[in-house]
Amino acid sequence: MSRVSVPCHVKGTVALQMGDVRTSQGRPGVLVIDVTFPSIAPFELQEITFKNYYTAFLSIRVRQHTSMHTQAKWVTCLRDYCLMPDPHSEEGAQAYVSLFKHQVSWD
């Protein structure tokens, strides 16, 4: 099967805030990046490739539409995937990462 790039929109990061946002205790280090695929036609996602930028762990959530009459729900497809073996060192900090269909439960 040949690889085909799918256009997507990547929004800037948003920090999740908990506690007092005026102090460092309110910044847990969790950031959210929203990626949307504007394609009208359905497609089967086989692989996601990106360059890491000092992210230790990655979770992926997908918004699934089961039918037109029900509200979409968020489903966790990948939880706490390790991108950096030791977050206090440089290993994996700027590595290219590929996640394949068999590693992530899209369904």
Buried (B, 14 or more C-beta within 10 A) or exposed (E): EEEEEEEEEEEEEEEEEEEEEEEEEEBEEEEEEEEEEEEEEEEEEEEBEBEBEEBBEBEBEBEEEEEEEEEEEEEEBBEEBEBBEEBEEEEBBEEEBEBEEEEBEEE
